[in-house]
Amino acid sequence: MTRPREFDVDQVLFQAMEVFWAKGFKSTSFEDITNKTKVKKQSLYGVFEDKRALFLSALVLYREHNLLKLQEIIAGEGSPEDQIDAILSTSMCENREDARKGCLMVNTALEFGISDADVTKQVEGMNNDVRLALEEVIEKGQAAGQFTTQYTSSELALHLANALQGVRVLQKSGQDNQQTEPILRTAFGLMKT
């Protein structure tokens, strides 16, 4: 008979995600994770099998969390212009330390490239989630005459998603909001009619 689990898997997964986010996959040791979660290595292996499986689960959690935030913005009140502005605002980290963490998916893409198919699937999935959410809002904005129709909603969504990712890379390298916010404001401004 197996012993009942003595820890909250969701809480441990969230804590592990924070460690991976701060240190990256390769630089994170299981000791780092056990120190943060206060769960023994053997217990973690009982649920997640190995560090890679734990990392993949953390990527899924991060992706789901961010998609939920996007969906809340899109379902909320306000014009398409307000919704895009809300998406851009949530992308700007309030303090320098959070900004230096960057985006877990962007960090992962930079660390792995395309060397791991399962990791690439999560990164591409996140990119697709963001692009589709932006495209949905942009389509509404074009129909309302708020955004240019010189480009398709898909083209504009790709442009804005690329600007968001670029800002995350700059934040990770130490650039502050004073230097990165104009990038997003310009990308957004080019969409307006």
C-alpha positions as CSV (number, residue, x, y, z in Angstrom):
1,M,0.0,0.0,0.0
2,T,1.4,3.4,-1.0
3,R,1.6,6.3,1.5
4,P,-0.6,9.2,0.9
5,R,1.0,12.3,-0.7
6,E,2.2,14.7,2.0
7,F,2.4,17.9,-0.1
8,D,0.2,20.0,-2.4
9,V,1.2,19.2,-5.9
10,D,-0.1,22.4,-7.4
11,Q,1.8,24.5,-4.8
12,V,5.0,22.6,-5.4
13,L,4.6,22.9,-9.1
14,F,4.1,26.7,-8.8
15,Q,7.2,26.9,-6.6
16,A,9.3,24.8,-9.0
17,M,8.1,27.0,-11.8
18,E,9.5,30.1,-10.0
19,V,12.9,28.4,-9.6
20,F,13.0,27.4,-13.3
21,W,11.9,30.9,-14.2
22,A,14.7,32.5,-12.2
23,K,17.5,30.1,-13.0
24,G,16.6,28.3,-16.2
25,F,16.3,24.5,-16.7
26,K,20.0,23.6,-16.9
27,S,21.1,25.8,-14.0
28,T,18.4,24.5,-11.7
29,S,19.4,21.6,-9.5
30,F,17.0,19.3,-7.7
31,E,18.5,20.7,-4.6
32,D,17.3,24.1,-5.6
33,I,13.8,22.7,-6.1
34,T,13.8,20.8,-2.8
35,N,15.1,23.9,-0.9
36,K,12.3,26.0,-2.4
37,T,9.5,23.4,-2.0
38,K,10.6,21.8,1.2
39,V,9.7,18.4,-0.4
40,K,12.2,15.6,-0.6
41,K,13.6,14.6,-3.9
42,Q,12.2,11.0,-3.7
43,S,8.7,12.5,-3.1
44,L,9.1,14.8,-6.1
45,Y,10.3,11.9,-8.3
46,G,7.2,9.9,-7.2
47,V,5.0,12.6,-8.8
48,F,7.0,14.1,-11.6
49,E,9.4,11.2,-12.5
50,D,12.4,13.5,-13.2
51,K,13.5,17.1,-13.5
52,R,12.5,17.4,-17.2
53,A,9.0,16.1,-16.4
54,L,8.7,18.7,-13.6
55,F,9.9,21.4,-16.0
56,L,7.4,20.5,-18.7
57,S,4.7,20.6,-16.1
58,A,5.9,24.0,-15.0
59,L,5.8,25.2,-18.6
60,V,2.2,24.0,-18.9
61,L,1.2,25.8,-15.7
62,Y,2.9,29.0,-16.9
63,R,1.1,28.8,-20.3
64,E,-2.3,28.1,-18.7
65,H,-1.9,30.9,-16.2
66,N,-1.0,33.4,-18.9
67,L,-3.7,32.2,-21.3
68,L,-6.3,32.7,-18.5
69,K,-5.1,36.3,-18.0
70,L,-5.4,37.0,-21.7
71,Q,-8.9,35.5,-21.8
72,E,-10.0,37.6,-18.8
73,I,-8.8,40.8,-20.6
74,I,-10.6,39.8,-23.8
75,A,-13.8,38.9,-22.1
76,G,-13.7,42.1,-20.0
77,E,-15.2,45.5,-20.5
78,G,-13.7,48.0,-22.8
79,S,-13.1,48.6,-26.5
80,P,-10.6,46.6,-28.5
81,E,-8.1,49.5,-28.1
82,D,-8.6,49.3,-24.3
83,Q,-8.1,45.5,-24.4
84,I,-4.8,45.8,-26.3
85,D,-3.7,48.5,-24.0
86,A,-4.5,46.2,-21.0
87,I,-2.5,43.4,-22.6
88,L,0.5,45.7,-23.1
89,S,0.2,47.0,-19.5
90,T,0.2,43.5,-18.1
91,S,3.4,42.9,-20.1
92,M,5.2,45.7,-18.3
93,C,6.7,44.5,-15.0
94,E,6.2,46.9,-12.2
95,N,9.6,46.4,-10.6
96,R,13.1,45.8,-12.0
97,E,13.6,42.4,-10.3
98,D,10.4,41.0,-11.9
99,A,11.5,42.4,-15.3
100,R,14.9,40.8,-15.0
101,K,13.1,37.4,-14.8
102,G,11.8,38.0,-18.3
103,C,9.2,35.6,-19.6
104,L,9.6,31.9,-18.8
105,M,8.7,30.9,-22.3
106,V,11.0,33.4,-23.9
107,N,13.8,32.3,-21.5
108,T,13.1,28.7,-22.4
109,A,13.2,29.4,-26.1
110,L,16.5,31.1,-25.7
111,E,17.9,28.3,-23.6
112,F,16.7,25.3,-25.6
113,G,16.2,26.6,-29.2
114,I,14.6,23.7,-30.9
115,S,16.6,20.9,-29.3
116,D,13.7,19.4,-27.3
117,A,10.5,18.7,-29.2
118,D,8.3,18.7,-26.0
119,V,9.7,22.0,-24.8
120,T,9.4,23.5,-28.3
121,K,5.7,22.3,-28.4
122,Q,5.0,24.3,-25.2
123,V,6.9,27.4,-26.4
124,E,5.2,27.3,-29.8
125,G,1.8,26.7,-28.1
126,M,2.3,29.8,-25.9
127,N,3.3,31.9,-28.9
128,N,0.2,30.7,-30.7
129,D,-2.0,31.4,-27.7
130,V,-0.8,35.0,-27.5
131,R,-1.0,35.5,-31.3
132,L,-4.6,34.2,-31.5
133,A,-5.7,36.3,-28.5
134,L,-4.2,39.4,-30.1
135,E,-5.7,38.6,-33.5
136,E,-9.2,38.2,-31.9
137,V,-9.0,41.7,-30.4
138,I,-7.4,43.3,-33.5
139,E,-10.2,41.8,-35.7
140,K,-12.8,43.5,-33.4
141,G,-10.8,46.7,-33.5
142,Q,-10.6,46.7,-37.3
143,A,-14.4,46.0,-37.5
144,A,-15.0,49.0,-35.2
145,G,-12.6,51.2,-37.2
146,Q,-10.1,51.6,-34.4
147,F,-7.2,49.7,-36.0
148,T,-5.8,49.9,-39.5
149,T,-6.9,47.5,-42.2
150,Q,-3.8,48.1,-44.2
151,Y,-2.6,44.8,-42.8
152,T,-4.5,41.7,-41.8
153,S,-5.4,41.0,-38.2
154,S,-3.0,38.1,-38.4
155,E,-0.1,40.3,-39.6
156,L,-0.7,42.9,-36.9
157,A,-1.0,40.2,-34.2
158,L,2.4,38.7,-35.3
159,H,3.9,42.2,-35.2
160,L,2.6,42.9,-31.8
161,A,3.5,39.5,-30.4
162,N,7.0,39.9,-31.7
163,A,7.3,43.3,-30.0
164,L,6.1,41.7,-26.7
165,Q,8.8,38.9,-27.0
166,G,11.5,41.4,-27.9
167,V,10.7,43.5,-24.9
168,R,10.9,40.4,-22.7
169,V,14.4,39.7,-24.0
170,L,15.4,43.3,-23.3
171,Q,14.0,43.2,-19.8
172,K,15.9,40.0,-19.1
173,S,19.1,41.8,-20.2
174,G,18.5,44.6,-17.7
175,Q,16.5,47.2,-19.7
176,D,13.9,49.0,-17.6
177,N,10.4,50.1,-18.5
178,Q,11.6,53.6,-19.4
179,Q,13.5,52.0,-22.3
180,T,11.1,49.2,-23.2
181,E,7.7,50.8,-22.9
182,P,8.2,53.1,-26.0
183,I,8.7,49.9,-28.0
184,L,5.3,48.6,-27.1
185,R,3.6,51.9,-27.4
186,T,5.0,52.4,-30.9
187,A,4.0,48.9,-32.0
188,F,0.5,49.6,-30.7
189,G,0.4,53.1,-32.1
190,L,1.2,51.8,-35.6
191,M,-2.0,49.7,-35.5
192,K,-4.3,52.7,-34.9
193,T,-6.2,54.3,-37.7
